[in-house]
């Protein structure tokens, strides 16, 4: 059930009362029926406003069908988004946007999907002549095959290349971890920074076989967007503070939640003090563990 959605979900119509006084966030769009639509839902191809206001005047609207705007990357992508299939018609005349590759039948696929050992084109042309294919920026060519894989899959502790060369010891010894990765000691794998000192051990996100990412955590400074637990040994995302779930092993992420300030786009649950997105209040789904987000606006 949605508050002020113009439909009257409650028998007495209470969900549609006083909607003209409801205040939306500055970044939201208010529909004619007073419903508030978050900015990330504007021009996404789905009508959230009853009259479709959130899908009107979209600069990136290349096609309209069923009364909705179809984003450019949905056109000729081998997936039917329009009920009449018009987004997949005349693809031989469609010029694929930058960053995509054109199949022989005119369909568009992401450039990173070419020569990745999986056929994304219906005719399989994206996996032909790969011996002459140069992997695009951000991709790495497996040593004993013509397969291209994303850079962040090289030496990440999990085999991606069919020939397994992305995880060879010799490969990882020479591989330079990207700035957002941390090099494991002893095995040379590159681990996402958010996995360092997060309390999880291999194979649940830690360094393979050595678990060196969970050592000397007292000296580790949590990266931006993360918070250090009171035991000084673990980092957890700030978004998980006071959410009603214990993420710190010492449970300190749920201490003193009355002092924790929710983001301006968030709403604080009454008893648990956790923060949820404002548009999740009275949406018929319980996000607060105390159910306060569904007891009234």
N, C-alpha and C positions, 0 to 999 in steps of 0.2 A: 504494500500500500504506500502511495506517495502523497505527501502533503501538497496541496495546491497544484495538482496536475491537471485540473480541469475536467476530471472524470467523475468525481463523487464516489469514492471507494467505500465510504461508510454510509449506512442506511440513512442516518440523520443528516448527512452532508456536512458533518463537523470538520472534515478534512479540507473543505473548500471555503470555510468561513474566514473572514478578516484577511484574505490573501492580498488585498490591495495595500495593506500596511506592512507586509513582509519585506524585510530589507535583505537584498542580496549583497554578497561581497563585491568589492570594487572590480575584481577581475572576472566576475561572473556576468552572464547575460540574463536579463529578465524577459521571459516570454510574455506575450499579450495576456496569457492566463495567470501571470504572476509567478510561474514556476521559475526557479533559479537553475541555470545550467552552467556547470564549471567550464572554464576556458578550454580545457583539454578535450571537451566533448563538442566543441564548435567545429563545423565543417569536417566531421569525421565520417560522413556518409550515412549517419543514423539520425533520424529525426527524434530529438528529445523534447522539443517544444511541440505542443499539439498541432500548431499551425505551421510547423517547419521553419520557424524564424531562424533557428540555429544553423540551418543548412542553406540559407539564402545569402546572396552577395558574397559567395566564397570565391576568392581570387584563384584558388587552385582547382576550381570545378571544371573539368574537361568534358564531362558527360553527365547528363541527368537521366535517370530512369526510375520508375516507380515513385516519382516525386522527390527523390533524394539525389544528393550530389555524390558522384563517383570520383574519388581521387585519381590523379593521373597514373599512379603506380598500380592501380587495379585494372587498368585497361590493357587488354591483350597479355595478361599474366598467366594464362592457361586455366584460370579459375573463374567460373561464371558468378558474377555478383548481381547482375540484373535478372529479373524474372524472365525477361524476353531474350536474354543472352546477348543483348546488343553490345555489351562491353567486350565481347569476344568476336564481333563481326568485322569483316574487312581489315583484318590484321596485316595483310600483305601490303596495305597502303599506309599503315601506321608507323610513324617514326619513333622508335623506342627512345625514352628519355636518357639523359646522361647517367652513367653508372650501371647501365644495363646492356645486355647482349641480345641480338636479334636471332631467333631460331629461323631455320629455312622456311617455315610456314608463317613467319611474321610475328610470332609470339615473342614477348619480352621476358627475360629472366635476369636476375641479379648477376653482375659480372663475376662475383665470387663463386657462383655456382657452375662456372665453366671449368671442365676438366677436374671435377672433384670426385669422380668415380660414381656419380649418381646422375641418372638422366632426368633433367628437369624439362627439357624440350620434349614435346610429345613424339617427335620424330627422332630423338636421340642425338641430334646434330651437335649438342653442346659437349658431347664426349667423343667426338671424332677428331682425328688429326692432332691429338694432344701432344704428340712428340714435338711438334713445332710451336706449341703454345707457350707463351711466356706468362707466368703467373702475374696477375695485376698487383699493384701496391697493396700491402697488407696481407698478402698470401705468400706461402712458402712451398717450394716444389720438393716433394719427397725424393730421396736420393736414388732409389732404384725403380721408380715408376714415373709416370707422367701426371700424377695426381697433385693437385694444389690444395693446401689446407690453410686456414687462417693462422697468422703469426702467433696469436695467443694460445694456439693449440700445440705449439712446438715446446717440448720439454715441460709439459704441465702435469706430468705424472700419469697421463692416460693416453694410450695408443690411438692415434687417429689415422695415420698413413696405413694403407693396406700392407705395405712392406715393413711397417713398424719402425722405420728409420727416424721418425720424429722423436723417438724416445731412446735412441741409441746413446750409450754413455759418451761415445766420441762426439756425437752431435751436440749433446748438452754441455760438454766441457768447453766447446767453442762458441756456444750460443750466448748472446748478450740479452739478458732479461730486459724487457721494456720497463719504463719508469714506474708503471703501476704494478710491478711484480717484484717479489723478493726471492733471492736465490737460496735454495736449501743448501745446507752444508753437508758434504759427504756424498750427495747424489746429484747435485747440480740442477735440480728441477726449479722451474720458476713458479712461484706461488702467488696468487693474488694477495695484495697487501692486507685486505680485510680478513684473510685467513690466518694472519700471523697473530699469535697470542689470543686466539678466539676460544680456546678451551677444547677445540676439536682435534682429534688425532686421525692419522691416515687409517682407513681410506675415506674418512668423512671430511676431507678438506685439508689435511695436514701434509707435511713432507713425507714422501714415500720412504718407508723403512727406517728413517732416522728420527722423524718428529722433532727436528731441530728448531722448528718454528714455534715450539712451546717452551723453549728454554730461555732463561735470563729475561723473562717478561717484565720483571721489575724495572729493567732499564729501557724497555721499549715504549716509545711515544706513540699513542694511538693516532692513526691518520685522521684527517678532517672528516667529520661526520660520524665519528666513533667516540665512545665514552669509556673511561677506564673504571672497572669495578673497584670496590673498596679494598679488596685484597691485593690490588696493584698488579694482578697477574693476568688479567683478561680484558679484552676490548669488545664492546658490543655496539651495534648501531644506535645512534641517538634516537632514531625513530622507534626503537623497541623499549625505550625507557618508560616506565609507568604505563605499560600496556596490559597489565594484569597477568603477565606471564613471566616467570623467573628465567632470565637468560644468563645472568651472572651465577656462577657456582655458589657464591656467598649470598645470593639473592639481593644484593645491594641495589640493583636496578629498580627495585620496587619499594625502596625506603624513601621516606619524606616526600612522597609524591604530591602533597599539598603545596610544596614549594616549587614544584616543577611547572613551568609556564608552557602551555600549548601554543603551537603556531597559530597565526591569525586566521588561517584557513581551517583550523581544527576546533573541535568541541570536546569539553571535558566531561567524562562520565561522572555521575553523582557520587557513587561510593568508592569505586575502584580508582578514580582519578586518572584513568588512562585517557589518552587523546585519540580521537577518531576524526576522519574527514567530515566537515560540516554537512556535505551533501548525503552522508550516510545516516543522518538523524531522521527518524520516522520514514524509513524506506522499506519497512516490512522485514528487514533482516537484522538480527541482533548482533551488533559488533561489540558493545560493552558487555563485559562478563556479568554486570549487575542488571542488565536489560534496561538501564535508564534511558538509552537512546530511542527506545520504542514505547516509553510510557507517556510521552507528551512532548510537544514542541515548546 
